Amino acid sequence: MFVKQISVFLENKSGRLAEVTRTLKEHQIDIRALYIADTTEYGILRMIVDQPEKAQDVLTKTGFTVSSTRVIALAIADRPGTLDEALETLSSGSISVDYLYAFVGRSSDDAIVIIRVENPELALERLNQTGIRVLDCREVYGT
């Protein structure tokens, strides 16, 4: 079960991020989570939205450089050590984590961790074997 993440290339100039959020608002697309990695000249905005295909389409038509990536969404209980359990599962399978970010879901007390790994199929297999809850699109997008 993979979730679609939208990545938007942004020049580091005033108002650029607001253009993205305005475009999404105008098209009734809800942002569930976001993360920005930046340098002095540009940034990469990574988002989980409720309508990823529509978001990619409208942002591209608005002139942004947009791509999509398959990521894994995990439900992690809000107690010490649960993120470590998931990461140890991946590490013991020699699966490298490219990046991750988290947010609090709407329908449970669990945090939702978005994770990008080098081998997503193997990661899913390992996570499922150890009982770590992997979320499907409906649970993450809220649709």
Beta strands, then each sheet from edge to edge (+ up, - down):
strand 1: 3-11
strand 2: 31-38
strand 3: 42-49
strand 4: 65-76
strand 5: 97-104
strand 6: 111-117
sheet 1: 2+ 3- 1+ 4- 6+ 5-
end
